[in-house]
Amino acid sequence: MNEPDPPASPSSAPTRPHAELRRILGTGDGLAIVVGAVIGVGILRTPGLIAGYLERPALILGTWMLGGVVALLASIAFAELAAMFPEPGGKFMYVREAFGPRAGFVAGWSEILITRGFSAASKAIVIGEYLILLTGWGGIRAWAAGVVALFLAINLLGLRTGRTVQNLITLVKVGLILAIVVAGFVGPTHAPTPIPAVDPGARGLLGLALAYLAVSFTYYGWDDFLKLAGEVRNPGRTLPRVLIVGAVSVATLYLLINLAFLSAMTPAEVAGSPLVAADVAARAFGEAGRRLITVAALVILASSLNVQFMGLPRVAYGLAERGLAPRPFARLSGSGVPVAGLLLITALIFTMAMTRSFELLIQYLAVVAISVDALVLLAVFRLRRTRPDVPRPFRAPGYPVVTGVTLALYALLFAVIAATQPRLVAGGAALVAGLAGAGWWWTRRNAALWHGS
């Protein structure tokens, strides 16, 4: 049986001395956030790895399409939950409603501390590396610190400022991606020297599984807009539309990019290139093309990192509103910014970027993310059964078959990881167990608030 929510009494309700969250985000803003969050440097780096595993263009493109289908199916299921509970925090909200506050604690804090926090730190480091490549001076840590400080300042100004920056960066990002696509179709169609395919031992089912893992990594983040659901206009209509159109848009861009790569290079050449986009752009535009890719990588990373500064403080805010985080995280500034959460996220990203100790933990992101997302999909089934009274502005079509197939694909992916990388799964399980223990301690410590008087 689920534990009851914290009572809405003065002793437990969060204080909002300055402002409320404001519903100012529309469909265009949401699409900019989805595209900004999902399309990262992964699409510039993983095509070579995937081509090395699969070799044939049909398999390569088919795997990218499969990734898009899975993202679309999951977005349909998530859309039902988002329309039911259009509140800040995203996934933790749905898990909490279905399985209770302790499960919600794990889902929310796993995003802040593991899946999104460490991912954001890695982006700050890579931005530093690209800035050094572009300018030729400075150190990675100094650049990373400057980047973190810049995004803190932008988001302290309020969601309107963060939204404007995100819309502009994403517009530039899409333009640069289309320039890469053009380079692939208009440039030379062969390399002067053939490049051999890599890793000839990883073929067949194993190669397909490893390739799909790389593809799934590039799609991760399509649900980040849900963290800002409390600030979305007409959420019952906007949230499902953004999730579904966003997933289709990203899948379309990914297919265009890969078609362009395979137009310019053979699969063997793609497999031998660690940064395919740079090679394709260099063929079409010379060395100016390589500089274009450096700028594109910076814009792509900046767009994705800004989403984390926008979304993660809202997760902390939502957790605090439900008694799953300290109360200060539920306080807003005069411009509607959850400042305590923003400062926490900034401190985490800054610390990891300075120490670079995130490199080991980032290997566990996929395991933890898949586990939490599977729990969200299970929430669809549980809430259909236990909460039929809650209004559903959007109902997932094809339920329960479509949602069941999506869950089965997640389970299959997890099984492949467990079979091929048992230590990785054990480490991810340990991280989740640690969060579960912390959730048990937190809810037990606040038992008086849970049950009221």
C-alpha positions in Angstrom: 0.0 0.0 0.0 1.3 3.5 -0.8 2.2 5.8 2.0 0.1 8.9 2.2 1.3 12.3 1.0 2.5 14.8 3.5 -0.5 16.7 4.9 -1.2 20.1 3.6 -0.7 21.8 7.0 1.5 24.7 8.1 3.9 22.2 9.7 4.6 20.4 6.4 3.6 22.7 3.5 6.5 24.4 1.8 6.7 28.1 2.1 6.7 30.4 -0.9 7.6 33.8 0.4 8.1 35.4 -3.0 6.3 33.9 -5.9 4.7 30.9 -7.6 5.8 29.0 -10.6 4.5 30.7 -13.7 3.0 28.8 -16.6 4.8 30.6 -19.5 6.2 27.8 -21.6 4.4 26.9 -24.9 4.9 24.2 -27.6 7.7 26.0 -29.3 9.6 26.4 -26.1 9.1 22.7 -25.3 10.4 21.5 -28.6 13.5 23.7 -28.2 14.1 22.1 -24.8 13.5 18.5 -26.1 15.8 19.0 -29.2 18.3 20.9 -27.0 18.4 18.1 -24.4 18.5 15.1 -26.7 20.8 16.1 -29.5 24.3 16.2 -28.0 27.8 15.4 -29.0 26.8 11.7 -29.1 25.5 12.1 -32.6 28.9 13.5 -33.6 30.8 10.6 -32.0 28.7 7.4 -32.0 28.1 6.9 -35.8 31.6 5.5 -36.3 31.2 3.1 -33.4 27.8 1.9 -34.7 29.0 1.5 -38.2 31.9 -0.6 -36.9 29.5 -3.0 -35.3 26.9 -3.3 -38.1 28.8 -2.7 -41.4 25.8 -2.6 -43.7 23.9 0.7 -44.4 20.5 -1.0 -44.0 21.4 -2.3 -40.5 22.9 1.0 -39.5 19.9 3.1 -40.5 17.5 0.4 -39.2 19.1 0.6 -35.7 18.8 4.4 -35.7 15.1 4.0 -36.7 14.6 1.4 -33.9 16.0 3.9 -31.4 13.5 6.5 -32.7 10.6 4.1 -32.4 11.5 3.2 -28.8 11.7 6.9 -27.9 8.4 7.5 -29.6 6.6 4.6 -27.9 8.0 5.6 -24.5 7.0 9.3 -25.1 3.4 8.2 -25.7 3.3 6.4 -22.4 5.0 9.2 -20.6 2.6 11.7 -22.2 -0.4 10.1 -20.4 1.3 10.5 -17.1 2.5 14.0 -17.8 -1.1 15.1 -18.7 -2.4 13.5 -15.5 0.1 15.2 -13.2 1.3 18.4 -14.9 3.5 19.4 -11.9 7.2 20.2 -11.6 9.7 17.4 -11.3 8.7 15.0 -14.0 9.4 11.3 -13.7 9.6 11.2 -9.9 6.1 12.5 -9.7 4.6 9.6 -11.6 6.6 7.0 -9.7 5.6 8.5 -6.4 1.9 8.6 -7.4 2.1 4.9 -8.4 4.4 3.3 -5.9 4.7 5.7 -3.0 7.1 8.4 -1.7 10.1 6.1 -1.2 10.1 5.1 -4.9 9.6 8.7 -5.8 12.6 9.7 -3.7 14.8 7.2 -5.6 13.5 8.4 -9.0 13.9 12.1 -8.3 17.3 12.0 -6.5 18.7 9.6 -9.1 18.2 12.2 -11.8 19.8 15.0 -9.7 22.8 13.0 -8.3 23.4 10.4 -11.0 21.9 10.4 -14.4 21.6 14.2 -15.1 24.0 15.7 -12.6 27.0 13.7 -13.7 26.0 14.0 -17.4 25.9 17.8 -17.0 29.4 17.8 -15.4 30.7 15.8 -18.4 29.3 18.3 -20.8 31.0 21.2 -18.9 34.3 19.4 -19.3 33.9 18.7 -23.0 32.9 22.3 -23.6 36.1 23.3 -22.0 38.0 20.9 -24.3 36.4 22.3 -27.4 37.0 25.9 -26.3 40.7 25.1 -25.9 40.6 23.6 -29.4 38.9 26.7 -30.8 40.9 29.3 -29.0 44.2 27.6 -28.3 44.6 28.9 -24.8 43.4 28.3 -21.2 42.8 25.1 -19.2 39.9 22.7 -19.2 39.0 23.3 -15.5 39.1 27.1 -15.9 36.9 27.0 -19.0 34.5 24.5 -17.4 34.2 26.8 -14.3 33.4 29.8 -16.5 30.7 27.8 -18.4 29.1 26.7 -15.1 29.1 30.3 -13.8 27.6 31.6 -17.1 24.7 29.2 -17.0 24.1 29.8 -13.3 23.9 33.6 -14.0 21.5 33.0 -17.0 19.1 30.9 -15.0 19.2 33.1 -11.9 17.5 35.7 -14.1 14.4 33.5 -14.4 12.8 31.1 -16.7 12.0 33.7 -19.3 15.7 34.4 -19.8 16.6 30.7 -19.7 13.8 30.0 -22.3 15.0 32.8 -24.6 18.6 31.5 -24.5 17.5 28.0 -25.1 15.3 28.9 -28.1 18.1 30.9 -29.7 20.8 28.2 -29.1 18.5 25.4 -30.4 17.7 27.4 -33.5 21.4 27.8 -34.2 22.0 24.1 -33.3 19.5 22.9 -35.9 21.0 25.2 -38.5 24.4 23.8 -37.9 23.1 20.2 -38.0 21.5 20.9 -41.3 24.8 22.3 -42.6 26.4 19.0 -41.6 23.7 17.2 -43.5 24.3 19.4 -46.6 28.1 18.7 -46.3 27.4 15.0 -46.4 25.3 15.2 -49.6 27.3 17.7 -51.5 30.9 16.6 -50.6 33.1 14.0 -52.3 31.7 10.4 -52.0 34.9 8.6 -51.3 38.1 9.0 -49.2 41.5 9.1 -50.8 42.6 6.2 -48.6 40.2 3.4 -47.5 39.7 3.2 -43.8 39.2 -0.3 -42.3 36.2 -1.2 -40.1 36.9 -1.5 -36.4 36.3 -4.3 -34.0 35.8 -7.2 -36.3 35.0 -9.5 -33.4 31.8 -7.7 -32.4 29.3 -8.9 -35.0 25.9 -10.5 -35.2 23.6 -10.2 -32.2 26.3 -8.8 -29.9 27.2 -6.1 -32.5 23.5 -5.2 -32.9 23.1 -5.0 -29.1 26.2 -2.8 -28.6 25.1 -0.6 -31.5 21.7 -0.1 -30.0 23.2 0.8 -26.7 25.1 3.6 -28.4 21.9 4.7 -30.3 19.9 4.7 -27.1 22.5 6.9 -25.4 22.0 9.5 -28.2 18.2 9.6 -27.7 18.4 9.9 -23.9 16.8 13.1 -22.6 13.7 13.4 -24.7 11.7 13.5 -21.4 13.6 16.4 -19.8 10.8 18.9 -20.7 8.6 17.1 -18.1 10.7 18.6 -15.3 9.3 22.0 -16.2 5.6 20.8 -16.4 4.6 23.1 -13.6 5.5 26.1 -15.9 3.7 24.9 -19.1 0.6 26.6 -20.5 -2.3 24.3 -21.2 -0.3 21.3 -20.0 -2.9 18.6 -20.8 -2.5 19.4 -24.5 1.0 20.9 -24.7 3.0 18.2 -22.8 1.8 15.2 -25.0 2.3 17.2 -28.2 5.8 18.3 -27.2 6.9 14.8 -26.2 5.6 13.1 -29.3 6.5 15.7 -31.9 9.9 16.1 -30.2 10.7 12.4 -30.4 9.7 12.4 -34.1 11.8 15.5 -34.8 14.9 14.1 -33.2 14.6 10.8 -35.0 14.1 12.6 -38.3 17.3 14.7 -37.7 19.3 11.6 -36.7 18.2 9.7 -39.8 19.1 12.7 -42.1 22.5 13.0 -40.5 23.3 9.3 -40.9 22.0 9.3 -44.5 24.3 12.2 -45.2 27.3 10.4 -43.6 26.6 7.2 -45.6 26.3 9.3 -48.7 29.7 10.8 -48.2 31.5 7.7 -46.8 31.3 4.0 -46.9 30.4 2.1 -43.7 34.0 1.0 -43.4 35.2 4.7 -43.6 32.6 5.8 -41.1 33.7 3.0 -38.8 37.3 4.2 -38.9 36.5 7.8 -38.1 36.2 8.9 -34.4 34.5 12.1 -35.4 32.6 11.4 -38.6 31.0 14.8 -38.9 34.3 16.6 -38.9 35.6 14.4 -41.7 32.5 14.9 -43.8 32.6 18.7 -43.2 36.3 18.8 -44.1 35.7 17.0 -47.4 33.0 19.5 -48.3 34.4 22.7 -46.9 38.1 22.1 -46.2 39.6 23.0 -42.9 36.8 25.6 -42.4 34.6 22.5 -42.2 36.5 21.2 -39.2 36.1 24.6 -37.5 32.4 24.5 -38.3 32.2 21.1 -36.4 34.0 22.6 -33.4 31.5 25.5 -33.3 28.6 23.1 -33.8 29.8 20.8 -31.0 30.0 23.9 -28.6 26.5 25.0 -29.5 25.1 21.5 -29.2 26.7 21.0 -25.8 25.7 24.5 -24.6 22.1 23.8 -25.6 22.0 20.5 -23.8 23.7 21.8 -20.6 21.3 24.8 -20.3 18.4 22.3 -20.2 20.0 20.7 -17.1 20.3 24.1 -15.4 16.6 24.8 -16.2 15.2 21.4 -15.3 17.1 19.9 -12.4 16.3 22.7 -9.9 12.6 22.0 -10.7 13.1 18.3 -9.7 14.5 19.5 -6.4 11.6 21.9 -6.1 9.0 19.2 -6.8 10.7 16.8 -4.3 10.6 19.4 -1.6 7.0 20.2 -2.2 6.2 16.6 -1.6 8.4 16.3 1.5 11.1 14.4 -0.2 13.8 17.1 0.0 14.6 19.8 2.6 12.1 22.7 2.6 14.4 25.4 1.2 14.4 23.7 -2.2 10.7 24.6 -2.5 11.3 28.4 -2.0 11.2 30.6 -5.1 12.8 33.9 -5.8 10.8 36.9 -7.0 11.3 35.8 -10.6 10.1 32.3 -9.9 13.5 30.6 -9.7 14.0 27.7 -7.2 17.3 29.2 -6.1 18.3 26.6 -3.6 17.9 23.8 -6.2 19.8 25.9 -8.8 22.7 26.5 -6.4 22.8 22.7 -5.5 22.9 21.7 -9.1 25.6 24.3 -9.8 27.7 23.1 -6.9 27.4 19.5 -8.0 28.3 20.2 -11.6 31.2 22.5 -10.6 32.6 20.0 -8.1 32.5 17.1 -10.6 33.9 19.2 -13.4 36.8 20.3 -11.2 37.7 16.9 -9.8 36.7 14.9 -13.0 35.8 12.0 -10.7 32.5 11.7 -12.6 34.3 9.7 -15.3 33.8 6.4 -13.4 30.3 7.1 -12.3 29.1 8.2 -15.7 29.5 4.6 -16.9 26.5 3.7 -14.7 24.1 6.3 -16.1 22.5 4.0 -18.6 21.7 1.3 -16.0 20.2 3.7 -13.5 18.3 5.6 -16.3 16.8 2.4 -17.8 15.7 1.2 -14.4 13.9 4.4 -13.5 12.3 4.7 -16.9 11.0 1.1 -16.7 9.5 2.0 -13.3 7.8 5.0 -15.0 6.3 2.6 -17.6 5.1 0.3 -14.9 3.4 3.3 -13.3 1.2 3.6 -16.4 -0.2 0.1 -15.7 -0.5 0.6 -12.0 -2.3 4.0 -12.2 -4.7 2.7 -14.8 -5.8 0.1 -12.2 -5.6 2.1 -9.0 -6.4 5.7 -10.1 -9.1 5.4 -12.7 -10.7 8.6 -11.2 -7.8 10.9 -12.2 -8.7 12.9 -15.3 -6.6 11.9 -18.3 -6.5 14.6 -20.9 -4.4 12.3 -23.0 -4.7 8.5 -23.1 -1.8 6.4 -24.5 -3.2 4.8 -27.7 -2.9 1.1 -28.1 -2.8 0.5 -24.3 -1.8 -2.0 -22.9 -0.1 -3.5 -26.0 2.0 -0.5 -27.0 3.0 0.3 -23.4 3.7 -3.4 -22.8 5.9 -3.7 -25.9 7.9 -0.6 -24.8 8.4 -2.1 -21.4 9.6 -5.3 -22.9 12.1 -3.5 -25.1 13.5 -1.8 -22.0 13.7 -5.2 -20.2 15.5 -6.7 -23.2 18.0 -3.9 -23.3 18.6 -4.3 -19.5 19.1 -8.0 -20.0 21.7 -7.5 -22.7 23.6 -5.1 -20.5 23.4 -7.6 -17.6 24.6 -10.5 -19.7 27.5 -8.6 -21.3 28.5 -6.2 -18.4 27.5 -7.8 -15.1 29.9 -5.5 -13.1 28.2 -2.5 -14.6 24.8 -3.7 -13.5 26.1 -4.6 -10.1 27.5 -1.1 -9.7 24.3 0.5 -10.9 22.2 -1.7 -8.5 24.5 -0.5 -5.7 23.8 3.1 -6.5 20.0 2.6 -6.7 20.2 0.6 -3.4 22.0 3.5 -1.8 19.3 5.9 -2.9 16.6 3.4 -1.7 18.2 3.3 1.7 18.4 7.1 1.9 14.7 7.3 0.9 13.8 4.8 3.6 15.7 6.8 6.2 14.2 10.2 5.0 10.6 9.0 5.0 11.0 7.2 8.3 12.6 10.3 9.8 9.6 12.4 8.6 7.0 9.8 9.6 5.1 12.4 11.7 4.7 14.6 8.7 3.6 11.7 6.4 0.8 10.7 8.8 -0.2 14.0 10.2 -2.0 14.5 13.4 
